[in-house]
Structure formats: C-alpha cells, structure tokens
C-alpha cells in the first residue's frame, strides 16, 4: 500500500473507531473541599457548589448556593441560590450578620452578576456563617466550610492567582496576565433524514441482538428496544440491558441492512460511555434520543433523589457520536445542580 493510500485508510479507520487519543474529549475532574465541590470544563469555566454537611440530615427544604466564573481576563462571576419554592420575591445574603447582597427570585431561583456577585463570593470565601433570608425569615444556612479553598482552586485553574482578578489568591498583576479562555471544540451535526420509522425487529433479529450485546436476559419482560432512524440505511437501536430502581441501562447499537436480515455493530463514540475506560461496549443510562437535534443523552443518578451522578450528551456527526456536554456531581450530599465538565459548539 502506498503512503497516500495508507494515509486515507488510517483516517477512515480513526473516523469510525472514534478512539484516537488525540481526539478523545477529556471532561474535567471534580474536587471536594469540606462542604464544597468544584469542577471546571474544557473551556476553564468553573463552578463551585455547596454541599450539605457530611453525615448530616437532609432538611425539608434545603438551600444550595454556587459560584460560577467564566475563564479569561474579563470572565464574569455569578453567584446563584436554589431551593424548592414557587412565586417571586427577594432574597438577601448575610455573612457573619452583615447583609452583603440582595437578588430577586423566581420559583426559588436567583442569580447575582457583576460587582455584587464578586463581592459576595469574596465574602463567602472569608466568612464563617452564611444566611439566606427572605424578609425577616432565614431560609437556610448553606455551609461555608471549604468555600475559600474551592474558590482558591478556581483562581488557580483559571490562571488568576497573583492577579487583581482573583477572588481569593489576589496579587499585583493586572487582568492582561490572565490567559484567554480556550476555544470550544466545534462539532458538525449530521441531520437525520426524513422518512418512515424503522421496521420493528423480527424475532430472529431480537435473538441475534440479545446475543450480540450480551443483554438477552435483560431484554426479557421489558419494553422492546427503541428504534430510531439514523441515516437512510442505518438505524439506532437502544437495547435494554438492565433495570434498577431509578436507572435503566441501554446499549446503543447501529443496525444496517434490510428488515429481517439486519446486521449489528456497536455505535461509535469519541469518548465511549460505559463502566470504566476498558469497557467492551458502550452503555447509556436512562438514554433518550432527539431526532431534530441528532442528540443522544445519558443521565445516571447516584441515588433516587438525584443529588449525585453524571450526564452526557452526544451529537451524531454522520459517523459517530461526539460528546457535546457533560455534567457530574461526585458527592451525594444534597447538590441537585450538577457541575459542567465538558462543552462543545454544535453547528449544522
């Protein structure tokens, strides 16, 4: 084989396998400091989230706060608060007895931006007791233990340490010393062609699918596999392969050929979902498919109340599924808002 032919053969192989180390996404890891967890995505956007105290009881209506900051010299700070509530109103943030900021709320959600948010984040890093109030009533007291360490980690990850833009690790250097935000990966979405829904699997095909995936036993006494048009000649099959109290596992398979004689292969991913890096097949949790967005999603809860787990979203590019968003929460301690660890820009 000549060099040119070898080159194109290698590119084609990489395009289908999706396993090139250079191309594989690498979602950010999370760090926990006492009662705060923080993580950053591939664009150095960082978010720190408060947790309930370890081994503490879950209150009837917990209040959660978080700090988000975009990367780059002009990266803005946001502070948000979340609780289960209806209607509007106003919340005030008191730290060590002093009111630092106020914000309007809607259905329990409020977000501060700009200088007021930065001042509140700095006060949270330095303070001991945070009270979220509405009028004269204390709605909650999210713990500040570890908040300073989490925001110091944020400063370091965004290259702000030693600059005037830092929240905790401030220094004499100006904003121009902060690196710009990394560019977002660009994923070109392949449109799903219009047409009738795929023909249901024949009994022989169901048997072959169960054998191919190793899910024959799990496919018994459950809803049949979901079939979704992917291309004019290919079908995405979400194969049932395990059912728990709040999580259902599905193996994504692509079928080719005519009804009754379809052949199967595992769907290719640029970062294969599954149980560990050496997973032999892709596994999705609570999978869902949105055809008009060519989007495949997985959402796995660590426990029933949904305060920990991981989610991933992929877009079909015509050959494989590309990771476009990932979130995670590693601590099962009352944080129902998970931290974004990967993002990409999708274009048509």
N, C-alpha and C positions, 0 to 999 in steps of 0.2 A: 504494500500500500504506500503511495507517495505521501509526502509531507502534507500537501494540501488536502488530500482525501482523509488522511488521519486526523487532521485538524477539525474538519467538519463532522467526522464521525464522533470525535470526542465531545464537541459542543452539543451535538444532538443527544448523546448519552447523558450529559450533565443536565440538559434541559428536561429530560424525562425523569431522571432519578431524583433531582432536587436535593441531592445530598452533598453538594460541593461545600467544603468548609468555608471557602471564601464568600459564598453567597448566603450561607445559613444565617438567619437572624439570631441575635443573642439578647433576649429580654433581660432587663436589669434585675438584680437581686435585691431583696429586702433586708433591712437591718432593724433590729429592735433595741431600744434603749429604755429600760424600765417600762413605763406605761405609754410609750410612743413607738410606732413603726414608721419607717421612711423608706422610700424607694424612688429611683429615677429611671426614666425611659431612655431610649437610644438618642433622643434629642436633648438630653440633660434637663428635661422638665422634671422637677422633683416635687414630691408630695409627702408630707408628714401627717399622720393621723393618730388621734388619741385613742387609747385602749381603756377598757375597764381594768381596775386593779387586779393583779393576778390572784386567783383563788377567791375573788370577791363575788358577792351575789349580784345578779343582774337586776337592776332597778326596773320598776314597772314601765317607766318611760325614760330610757337613758338619753343623754345628750352627748353628742360626739362633735368634736371640733377638728379642723385640719388646716394646714398651711400649704399652699401651692405656690411655686415660683417657676416662671419660665427662665430659660437659660439666656445668656448674652448680657452685654453691658446694660441694656435697657429692660432687662427681664423684670416684669412686674410681680409684686407679691399680692396674694389673695389669702384671706382667712375666711373659712366657711364654718357654719354651725348647722347641725342637722338633728332633728328629733321628730317623733311621730305627733303631728298636730294638724289641725285644719284652720283655714282662715288666715287673716293677716294680723299685723301688729308691729311691735318693735321689740328688739332685744338689746340689752346692754351688757357689756363685758366689763366685769370688775375684777381687778387683780390686787390682792392684798388690801382689799377695802376701797380701792380707788377706781372710779369709773374711767376706763380708757377709751372706749368706743361704743357707738350705737349703730344699729342697722335695721332696716325694715325687713320683715319676714313675710313669707307666703307659704302656707301649709308646712310650717316647721322648718323651712329652709331660708338661710340668709347668707349673703356673701359680702364681705368688705373688700374694697380695692383701693389702690393708690396709697398716699402717705398714711392714712388712717390704718390701713391694713398692716403696713410695715411697722408702724409704731406699736400696734397690738402684738404682732409677732415677737418683736424685741422684748416687750414687757412680759410676754408669756415665757420666753427663754430665761428671763431673770427672776420671775416671780415664784411664789410658793403656792398660793391658792387662787384659783380662777372660779368665779361665779358667773353663770349666765342667768340674767334676770329679765323679768318682764314686769314692769311696774315695780311694786314692792315685793314680788314673789320670786324666790330663787327656783329656777327651772332645773338646774343641775350644776354639779361641780366637777367637770372633767379634770382628771389628774394632770398636773404639770410635771410630774416626776419623769425625767428623761427628755423633756421638750427642748431644753438647752442643748443637750448632746445631739439630738436629732437635727436641729437647725444648724449646728456647727458642721455636722456631716453634710448637710445641704450646701453650705458655703464651700466646703472643700470639693465636693463633686462638681460644682458649677464653676470652679476656679475663681471664687470670690475672696477666699481667705487672704487677708492682708490688704484688702481694698476697702474703699469707702462704701461700696455697695453691699458688703456683707451684713448679715443680720446679727451674727454673734462674733465671728472672727475678724473684726474690723481692723483696718490698718491705714497707712498713709497713701497707698497707691490709689489712683483715680479709676473711673469706670473703664477707660480705654485698656487697662491691664486685664480686663475680663475677656476671655475667649468668646467668640460668637457661637451661637447655637449650631450644632451640627445640622446638616441638611437632612430632610426627611427622605427615606427611600421612596422611589416612585414606582408604583405598581400599575401596569396597564391591564384593565379589566376586559375580559372577553365576554361579549354579550351572549346571552343564551338565546338560541334561535326559537322562533315561534313554531308551534306545531301541536299535534295531539299529545296527550300524556303517554308515557311509555306503556307498552303492553304488560299486563301482570306477568309475574314469573310463573312458568309452568311447574308442575310438581317435580319433574326431574331437575329443573333448574334450581328449585329451592333446596333439593337434596345436595346438588353439586355446590351450591353456595355455602350451605352449612358445613360441608366437608372442607371446602377451600379455606374458610375463615376459622374453622375450629369452633363454631358457635352453634352447632346442630342442637345440642341440648337446650341452650338458652333460647333458641328460636321456637321451642315448643310452648304452646299455651300462652302466647303473647300476640300482640298485633303483628301483622306481616311486615316485611321490610318496606321502607319507604322508597319509592322510585321517582326520580326527578330527571327530566330531560337536561342533558349537559351540552351535547353537540348534536348534529343531525344523525350521527351514527353511534353515539355513546350515551349511557345512562348512569347517573349517580345512584347508587343503592346504599341506603343507611341500614345496615344489617343489625338487628337486635342481638346483643351479646352479653346481657347481664342486667338485672333489675334489682335495685335496692330500695330502701325506704324513701329516698329523695333524689337518687341519681340513677339514670338509665344509661348504660354503655351501648354504643353503636360502632360498628366497624365500617368505614367508608370504602366502598368498592366501586369500581367502574366496570360496567358490562358493555361488551361490543358484540355485534352480530345480530342475526335475526331472532325473533321470538321463538323459543323452544330449543335453540342451539347457541345461546349466548355464552361467551367466554368471560372470565372474570380476572381482574387484576386489582391490587390494592391501589387506591388513589394516592398520587404522589404529592408530597408537601415539601416546601423549602425548609421547614422545621417540623419533623414528624411528631404528631401528638401521640402520646402513649405513656406506658408505665416505665419511665427511665429512658436513657439515651440509646440503649441497646434493644429497644422494643422491636419485635419482628414484624409487627403490623401496626397501622395507625388505629388508635382508639379515641373516640369522642365521647363526651359526657353531655347528656341532655341536648343532643345535637338538633340544630334547626337549619333550614335552607331557605334563602330568599332569592328567588329566581331573577327578579328585576334588578337586583344588585350583584348577582353572581356571588353571593356571600354565604359562607358556611360557618356556623358558630358552634362553640362548645362552651358549656358552663357547668363546672363541677363544684358543688358545695361541700365543705369540710364537715358540716353538720347542718341539721334541719333548719335552724334559724337564719342560716346564710351569712354568718359573720366571719367566715373564712372560706378560702377556696381559690380557684383560678378560672379565668375565662380567656378564650381565644377567638379571634375572628379571622377568617381567611377569604381571599377573593380568587376566583378561578381566572387564570390568565391564558387559558387555551391548552395548557399542557400540564399544569399542576396548580395546587392551591398555595397561595402566597400569604404569609402572615401579615395582617394589616393593623391588628390591635391585640394587645394582651393586658390583662389586669391580674392582680394577685393580692391576697391577704393571707399571710402565713400564721397569724395569731388568732385563735378562736376566742376573742375577748371583746365582743360587742361592737366590732367595727364592720358595719354592713356596707360601707363605701370602700371599695377595693382600690388599690393603687395601680395606676397605669405604668406598665413596664416596657411597652413597645408600641410604636405607632408608625404608620406609613401613609403616604398620599396616594389615593386611588384616582386614576384618570381613565377616561373612556377612549 
